[in-house]
Amino acid sequence: MGLTLIRDTDNVIEFDAAGLLTDLVTGAVIPAAVVEITLRNHLDTADIGGETWPLSLPAVAPSGNYRATLTDSLVLAGEQEVIGVLTADNGPDARTTWRLRMPVADLFS
């Protein structure tokens, strides 16, 4: 998932679980996990303001795509990069967390 966040605009975030979130026995993509993200400052010491975290990414297709909209109310002033803490949970002993670096840019820079 490579995503550049644009300040002062809505951003769609999508997680494609193919190859990342699969059943260990069958290899099939898991289409109904609980997927959530929290955005943190570049030092990973505080949550980004303007949203209630964690934000749920509901499944949008049985193919394992999960999607949500980050609203333009995110407080990204002064941030050049944020950390996206993405968690996928499919029950006991089936939880994975990724930490993703996400650059921040202005719409017209």
Backbone hydrogen bonds, N-H to C=O, Kabsch-Sander energy under -0.5 kcal/mol:
donor,donor_aa,acceptor,acceptor_aa,energy
3,L,1,M,-0.6
5,L,3,L,-0.6
5,L,103,P,-2.8
7,R,5,L,-0.5
7,R,105,A,-2.8
9,T,6,I,-0.9
11,N,70,L,-2.9
13,I,68,A,-3.0
15,F,66,Y,-3.0
16,D,14,E,-0.6
17,A,15,F,-0.8
17,A,64,G,-2.7
20,L,17,A,-2.3
21,L,17,A,-3.0
23,D,28,A,-2.9
27,G,23,D,-2.3
30,I,21,L,-2.4
34,V,89,D,-3.0
35,V,33,A,-0.7
36,E,87,T,-2.6
37,I,55,L,-2.3
38,T,85,V,-1.5
40,R,83,I,-2.9
41,N,46,A,-2.9
44,D,41,N,-2.4
48,I,39,L,-2.8
53,W,51,E,-0.6
55,L,37,I,-3.1
57,L,35,V,-3.3
60,V,65,N,-2.8
61,A,65,N,-0.9
64,G,61,A,-1.7
65,N,61,A,-0.7
66,Y,15,F,-2.3
67,R,58,P,-2.3
68,A,13,I,-2.2
70,L,11,N,-3.6
70,L,68,A,-0.5
71,T,69,T,-0.6
74,L,71,T,-1.5
75,V,49,G,-2.6
76,L,74,L,-1.2
79,E,76,L,-2.1
82,V,102,M,-2.7
83,I,40,R,-2.6
84,G,82,V,-0.6
84,G,100,L,-3.2
85,V,38,T,-3.2
85,V,83,I,-0.6
86,L,84,G,-0.9
86,L,98,W,-2.2
87,T,36,E,-3.0
88,A,96,T,-2.7
89,D,34,V,-2.6
90,N,94,A,-2.8
94,A,91,G,-2.0
96,T,88,A,-2.6
98,W,86,L,-2.9
100,L,84,G,-2.8
100,L,98,W,-0.5
102,M,82,V,-3.0
104,V,80,Q,-2.4
105,A,5,L,-2.7
109,S,107,L,-0.6
